């Protein structure tokens, strides 16, 4: 047992010492170059360009290796007024045969950082044109009303999401006004009945937040899809009543 614990400790220490390789960051390439043209957009259909966004291009090696695989920081830069940034680089080794490229984007404090992973870029002289969607920050309030379960199968749920257009922003996180008794945005028949519980959290601004409402009440199931447009920096509000009333 002691030997096992020691081996795990050594592996943990070695893993924690591993750092990303930044020694080739933004190297100049003049021939045999790969070109990544990256557009950062926001809003509905990612149609609005984001200028001044920080973009980082990283190659991630195969993660099944002992210490998690290599990680090479290839290039960084800022988008222009059209939301564009281009990186030209020459592969150092097996970047185009193994692993994947990760493109992350970060705007000002009123944007949610996001990233896009490209798995099938296998030509070292490729020209890649891609978009990273950067959602601006907005807030959303869900008000649950009149939960009064009568049957063991009764259920009440709302699942919010917004369109990320192929990128990966942070997951939506909502907190209730009564987190002690109602920590989650779904309720089973063994949860306490209530008149009103409010959840508030971040969502994407200048775009639609979509959600699926599910109500099971006395053997009747209701599925309701809906959406709400929330402007950047504002608070949207949606009320859903267990008695089948939707805003």
C-alpha positions as CSV (number, residue, x, y, z in Angstrom):
1,X,0.0,0.0,0.0
2,X,2.8,2.4,0.9
3,X,4.6,1.7,-2.4
4,X,1.4,2.4,-4.3
5,X,0.8,5.7,-2.5
6,X,4.4,6.7,-3.1
7,X,4.1,5.9,-6.8
8,X,0.9,7.9,-7.1
9,X,2.5,10.9,-5.3
10,X,5.5,10.8,-7.6
11,X,3.3,10.7,-10.7
12,X,1.2,13.6,-9.3
13,X,4.4,15.7,-8.7
14,X,5.7,15.0,-12.2
15,X,2.4,15.9,-13.8
16,X,2.1,19.1,-11.9
17,X,5.6,20.1,-13.1
18,X,4.7,19.7,-16.8
19,X,4.4,23.0,-18.6
20,X,3.2,24.0,-22.0
21,X,5.9,24.5,-24.6
22,X,6.0,28.2,-25.5
23,X,9.5,28.2,-27.0
24,X,8.1,28.4,-30.6
25,X,5.4,30.9,-30.0
26,X,4.7,33.2,-33.0
27,X,7.7,31.9,-35.0
28,X,8.0,33.5,-38.5
29,X,7.2,31.0,-41.3
30,X,8.1,31.9,-44.9
31,X,7.6,28.5,-46.8
32,X,5.8,25.3,-46.3
33,X,3.4,27.1,-43.9
34,X,0.0,26.2,-42.6
35,X,-2.4,29.2,-42.5
36,X,-5.2,29.4,-40.0
37,X,-7.6,32.3,-40.7
38,X,-9.8,32.7,-37.6
39,X,-12.8,35.0,-37.4
40,X,-14.3,35.8,-33.9
41,X,-18.0,36.7,-34.0
42,X,-20.8,37.3,-31.6
43,X,-24.6,37.6,-31.5
44,X,-27.2,35.8,-33.5
45,X,-25.6,33.6,-36.2
46,X,-22.2,34.9,-34.9
47,X,-22.8,37.7,-37.4
48,X,-21.2,40.6,-35.5
49,X,-17.4,40.7,-35.6
50,X,-15.5,41.1,-32.3
51,X,-12.4,43.3,-32.6
52,X,-9.6,43.2,-30.1
53,X,-10.3,39.6,-29.0
54,X,-7.3,37.7,-27.8
55,X,-6.9,34.4,-29.8
56,X,-4.6,31.5,-28.8
57,X,-3.7,28.6,-31.1
58,X,-2.4,25.5,-29.3
59,X,-1.6,22.0,-30.4
60,X,-2.5,19.3,-27.9
61,X,-0.7,15.9,-28.2
62,X,-2.3,12.5,-27.5
63,X,-3.6,12.5,-24.0
64,X,-3.0,8.8,-23.4
65,X,0.7,9.4,-22.8
66,X,2.1,9.1,-19.3
67,X,2.1,12.8,-18.4
68,X,-0.9,13.8,-20.5
69,X,0.9,14.4,-23.8
70,X,2.8,17.4,-25.1
71,X,1.2,20.8,-25.5
72,X,2.7,23.4,-27.9
73,X,1.6,27.1,-27.9
74,X,1.8,27.9,-31.6
75,X,0.6,31.5,-32.0
76,X,-1.3,34.3,-30.3
77,X,-2.8,37.5,-31.6
78,X,-5.7,40.0,-31.5
79,X,-8.5,40.3,-34.0
80,X,-8.8,43.3,-36.2
81,X,-11.9,45.5,-36.8
82,X,-13.4,42.7,-38.9
83,X,-12.9,40.1,-36.2
84,X,-10.1,38.4,-38.1
85,X,-6.7,37.1,-37.1
86,X,-4.4,34.9,-39.2
87,X,-1.6,32.6,-38.0
88,X,1.1,31.3,-40.4
89,X,3.3,28.5,-39.0
90,X,5.4,25.5,-39.9
91,X,4.9,22.2,-38.0
92,X,7.6,21.3,-35.6
93,X,6.9,17.5,-35.6
94,X,3.8,15.5,-35.7
95,X,1.2,18.2,-35.2
96,X,-0.7,17.2,-38.4
97,X,-0.6,13.4,-37.8
98,X,-1.6,13.2,-34.1
99,X,-3.5,15.2,-31.5
100,X,-5.6,18.2,-32.3
101,X,-5.6,22.0,-32.5
102,X,-7.4,24.1,-29.9
103,X,-8.4,27.7,-30.8
104,X,-9.4,29.8,-27.8
105,X,-10.8,33.3,-27.8
106,X,-11.2,35.8,-25.0
107,X,-12.7,39.2,-25.2
108,X,-13.1,42.0,-22.6
109,X,-14.7,41.2,-19.2
110,X,-18.2,41.4,-20.7
111,X,-17.7,38.3,-22.9
112,X,-17.7,34.6,-22.0
113,X,-14.4,33.0,-23.1
114,X,-14.8,30.1,-25.6
115,X,-12.8,27.7,-27.7
116,X,-13.1,25.5,-30.8
117,X,-11.3,22.2,-31.3
118,X,-10.2,21.1,-34.8
119,X,-9.7,17.3,-35.1
120,X,-9.3,16.6,-38.8
121,X,-6.6,19.1,-39.9
122,X,-4.0,16.7,-41.4
123,X,-2.2,18.7,-44.2
124,X,0.9,20.7,-43.1
125,X,0.3,23.2,-45.9
126,X,-3.4,23.5,-45.2
127,X,-5.4,26.8,-45.2
128,X,-8.1,26.6,-42.5
129,X,-10.9,29.2,-42.4
130,X,-12.9,28.9,-39.2
131,X,-15.0,30.9,-36.7
132,X,-15.0,31.1,-32.9
133,X,-18.2,32.3,-31.4
134,X,-17.7,34.6,-28.5
135,X,-20.9,35.2,-26.5
136,X,-21.3,38.5,-24.7
137,X,-22.5,38.3,-21.1
138,X,-26.2,38.8,-20.1
139,X,-28.3,37.5,-17.3
140,X,-31.4,35.4,-17.1
141,X,-34.0,34.9,-14.4
142,X,-36.3,31.9,-14.3
143,X,-39.3,32.0,-12.0
144,X,-40.9,28.7,-11.1
145,X,-44.4,29.0,-9.8
146,X,-46.9,26.8,-7.9
147,X,-45.2,23.4,-7.7
148,X,-47.7,21.1,-5.9
149,X,-46.9,17.4,-6.7
150,X,-49.7,14.9,-6.1
151,X,-48.3,11.7,-7.8
152,X,-45.0,9.9,-7.4
153,X,-44.1,10.6,-11.1
154,X,-44.7,14.4,-10.9
155,X,-41.8,16.4,-12.2
156,X,-41.0,20.0,-13.1
157,X,-37.9,21.1,-15.1
158,X,-36.5,23.8,-17.3
159,X,-33.2,23.2,-19.3
160,X,-31.7,26.5,-20.7
161,X,-29.0,26.7,-23.4
162,X,-27.9,29.1,-26.2
163,X,-26.5,28.5,-29.6
164,X,-22.7,28.2,-29.5
165,X,-22.2,27.7,-33.3
166,X,-19.7,24.9,-32.8
167,X,-17.6,26.5,-30.1
168,X,-17.5,25.6,-26.3
169,X,-18.2,28.4,-23.9
170,X,-18.6,27.7,-20.1
171,X,-21.7,25.8,-19.1
172,X,-24.7,27.9,-17.9
173,X,-24.8,28.1,-14.1
174,X,-27.9,29.2,-12.2
175,X,-28.4,29.8,-8.5
176,X,-31.7,29.7,-6.7
177,X,-33.1,32.2,-4.2
178,X,-33.5,29.2,-1.8
179,X,-30.4,27.1,-2.6
180,X,-30.7,25.2,0.7
181,X,-34.0,23.6,-0.2
182,X,-33.9,23.9,-4.0
183,X,-30.3,23.7,-5.3
184,X,-31.3,22.4,-8.8
185,X,-33.4,23.6,-11.6
186,X,-35.6,20.5,-11.5
187,X,-38.1,19.2,-9.0
188,X,-39.3,15.7,-8.1
189,X,-42.4,14.6,-6.3
190,X,-40.5,14.3,-3.0
191,X,-39.4,17.9,-3.1
192,X,-41.2,20.5,-1.0
193,X,-44.1,22.2,-2.7
194,X,-43.6,26.0,-3.2
195,X,-45.4,29.1,-4.4
196,X,-42.3,30.6,-6.1
197,X,-38.6,29.8,-6.6
198,X,-36.3,32.0,-8.6
199,X,-33.1,31.0,-10.4
200,X,-30.6,33.6,-11.8
201,X,-27.5,33.0,-13.9
202,X,-25.4,34.0,-16.9
203,X,-26.4,33.5,-20.5
204,X,-25.3,34.7,-23.9
205,X,-26.1,38.3,-24.7
206,X,-27.5,39.8,-28.0
207,X,-28.8,36.3,-28.8
208,X,-31.6,33.9,-27.9
209,X,-31.5,31.6,-24.9
210,X,-33.5,28.4,-25.6
211,X,-35.1,26.1,-23.1
212,X,-37.1,22.9,-22.8
213,X,-39.9,22.9,-20.2
214,X,-41.0,19.5,-18.9
215,X,-44.0,19.2,-16.6
216,X,-45.5,15.9,-15.3
217,X,-48.6,16.4,-13.4
218,X,-51.2,13.8,-12.3
219,X,-50.3,11.5,-15.1
220,X,-50.2,14.2,-17.8
221,X,-46.9,15.1,-19.5
222,X,-46.4,18.5,-21.1
223,X,-43.3,19.4,-23.2
224,X,-42.9,23.0,-24.1
225,X,-40.0,24.6,-26.1
226,X,-39.5,28.3,-25.9
227,X,-36.8,31.0,-26.2
228,X,-36.1,34.5,-25.1
229,X,-33.8,37.2,-26.6
230,X,-31.6,38.8,-24.0
231,X,-29.6,41.9,-24.9
232,X,-26.0,42.2,-23.8
233,X,-25.6,43.4,-20.2
234,X,-29.3,43.1,-19.5
235,X,-31.5,40.8,-17.4
236,X,-34.1,38.6,-19.2
237,X,-36.9,37.1,-17.3
238,X,-39.1,34.0,-17.9
239,X,-41.9,32.6,-15.7
240,X,-43.2,29.1,-15.9
241,X,-46.1,27.8,-13.8
242,X,-46.6,24.2,-12.8
243,X,-50.3,24.7,-13.6
244,X,-49.3,24.8,-17.3
245,X,-48.9,28.6,-17.7
246,X,-46.0,29.8,-19.8
247,X,-44.9,33.4,-20.3
